Amino acid sequence: MVYSAGDVAYVRFFADQNTKVVTTLNKVGYQVFENTAWAVEVANKPGELGNVCKTLGKEGVNIVNVYGYAGTNNTSWLIFTVDEF
């Protein structure tokens, strides 16, 4: 995901090797910010995003970003970032 604010552009990466990504980007001059994201495996059917969001909302969790990945077979993945955990 890419978005901008004024003269600055932000790109979001999700990686298994966070340290390697940070080191590589820093070496070529990029400023890197890290935050935690959670991946939730769900059934690949309508309503699953709503179910997860409702559950988090009942617990007072404020979702900042959510991304989806279709996955394989009958499962999908939802990736969340939140403001506090």
C-alpha positions as CSV (number, residue, x, y, z in Angstrom):
1,M,0.0,0.0,0.0
2,V,1.3,3.5,-0.9
3,Y,0.0,6.8,0.3
4,S,1.4,10.3,0.6
5,A,1.2,13.3,2.9
6,G,2.6,16.4,1.4
7,D,6.1,15.7,0.0
8,V,6.4,12.4,1.8
9,A,5.2,9.0,0.4
10,Y,4.6,6.0,2.7
11,V,4.8,2.4,1.6
12,R,3.7,-0.6,3.7
13,F,5.5,-3.9,3.6
14,F,4.7,-7.1,5.4
15,A,7.7,-9.4,5.7
16,D,8.8,-12.5,7.5
17,Q,12.3,-11.1,7.7
18,N,11.7,-7.7,9.2
19,T,15.4,-7.1,10.2
20,K,16.6,-7.8,6.7
21,V,14.0,-5.4,5.1
22,V,14.8,-2.6,7.6
23,T,18.6,-3.0,7.1
24,T,18.3,-3.1,3.3
25,L,16.1,0.0,3.1
26,N,18.2,1.9,5.6
27,K,21.4,1.2,3.6
28,V,19.9,2.9,0.5
29,G,18.7,5.9,2.5
30,Y,15.1,5.3,3.3
31,Q,13.7,6.1,6.7
32,V,11.9,3.1,8.1
33,F,9.1,3.0,10.7
34,E,7.9,-0.3,12.1
35,N,4.7,-1.4,13.8
36,T,3.0,-4.7,14.6
37,A,0.4,-6.3,12.4
38,W,-1.7,-9.4,13.1
39,A,-2.7,-12.0,10.5
40,V,-6.0,-13.8,11.1
41,E,-6.9,-16.9,9.1
42,V,-10.7,-17.0,8.2
43,A,-13.0,-19.0,6.1
44,N,-13.2,-17.7,2.5
45,K,-16.9,-16.7,2.6
46,P,-19.0,-13.5,2.8
47,G,-19.3,-11.9,6.3
48,E,-16.0,-13.1,7.8
49,L,-14.4,-9.6,7.7
50,G,-17.4,-8.2,9.5
51,N,-17.3,-11.0,12.1
52,V,-13.7,-10.3,13.0
53,C,-14.2,-6.6,13.1
54,K,-17.3,-7.0,15.3
55,T,-15.3,-9.2,17.7
56,L,-12.5,-6.7,17.9
57,G,-14.9,-3.8,18.3
58,K,-16.7,-5.5,21.2
59,E,-13.3,-5.6,23.0
60,G,-12.7,-1.9,22.3
61,V,-9.9,-2.5,19.7
62,N,-9.6,0.3,17.2
63,I,-8.6,-1.0,13.8
64,V,-6.2,1.4,11.9
65,N,-5.7,-0.7,8.7
66,V,-6.9,-4.0,7.4
67,Y,-5.7,-5.9,4.3
68,G,-7.0,-9.1,2.8
69,Y,-5.4,-12.0,1.0
70,A,-7.5,-14.6,-0.7
71,G,-5.2,-17.5,0.4
72,T,-5.8,-20.9,-1.0
73,N,-8.6,-23.4,-0.9
74,N,-11.3,-22.3,1.5
75,T,-9.3,-19.9,3.7
76,S,-8.4,-16.3,3.5
77,W,-6.1,-14.0,5.6
78,L,-6.9,-10.7,7.1
79,I,-4.0,-8.5,8.3
80,F,-4.8,-5.9,10.9
81,T,-2.9,-3.0,12.5
82,V,-4.5,-1.4,15.5
83,D,-3.8,1.8,17.5
84,E,-3.1,0.1,20.8
85,F,-2.5,-3.5,21.9
